[in-house]
Amino acid sequence: MSSLSPTWTGVYPAATTQFATDGSVDVEGTQKVLTALVEDGVDGLIILGTCGENNSLTPQEKRTVLRAAVEAVGGRVPLITGVSEFTTDRASEYARDAEAIGLDALMVLPAMVYVPTAEELYVHFKTVAEASALPVMLYNNPPAYRVSIGFDTLDRLIPVKNVVAVKESAPDPRRFTDLINRYGDRYILMAGLDDVALEGLFLGATGWVSGLTSAFPKESVALVAAFQRGEFEEARRIYRWFMPLLHLDAEHDLVQSIKLAEQIMGRGSERVRLPRMPLAGARRDEVIAMVEKAAATRPALQVANAA
């Protein structure tokens, strides 16, 4: 059963899944990544999102990762799992299993590969949400999944009480204002694209689902904490330092880039599962240079007063 209800505030890194040299899931390595993030102060974790390579794992491997996450950090921070399946029935089954394993919430994606109509998207989200009692965050990422969660869909989901949040990863920050103007506080908004995260917070997002936090968690936590304290100049200072890396989250090779950054920072391995391959050549050199520069110029972080 669920043990923590997400506050939907602060920093929720989309954690990576670690792989062994033979390509199998490295359960212990994955647990170490999750534990380190919690110890560095994140407010929650996304398990098996895009950076967790959800669609590269078998159904059994997915359940194994969820159990490992609950074992390692369950009860310490809310655990949210990506629900990314080819069919609505499989997504509903996964949602039920996640609830039984002990996850705290779901991040539900459109069904993979097939591009749905508005009616199909609504039915998918409603059916998966109603498959469990867990709170649901919808994941809107039109560039990646070729469909936008429009007002027509969100209007019809208003009566589905456990659909509580939207991870907004559209590259246009105007969407935050449009959503708040239309729905008020009906849907909690989470900034979901790293290089418009601070813009999202200023426009009404309550938290940040982040990719690059996996490599630089303390800076991510400090950025959002500064914003929450109203120390906007401090938040901008960290954000400007971070921005070259944050742009990686909007690229097609974001998973490889983030895992390479993790490896450079001593937090995990760059190993990915086919069809993804580790970065090579000029692109690899470029990302290494970016991470090393960021590591060498890390900002001194202000600490909030205990009061």
Secondary structure, 3 states (H helix, E strand, C coil): CCCCCCCCCEEEEECCCCECCCCCECHHHHHHHHHHHHHCCCCCEEECCCCCCHHHCCHHHHHHHHHHHHHHHCCCCCEEEEECCCCHHHHHHHHHHHHHHCCCEEEECCCCCCCCCHHHHHHHHHHHHCCCCCCEEEEECHHHHCCCCCHHHHHHHCCCCCEEEEEECCCCCHHHHHHHHHHCCCCEEEECCHHHHHHHHHCCCCEEEECHHHCCHHHHHHHHHHHHCCCHHHHHHHHHHHHHHHHHHHCCCHHHHHHHHHHHCCCCCCCCCCCCCCCCHHHHHHHHHHHHHHHHCCCCCCCCCCC
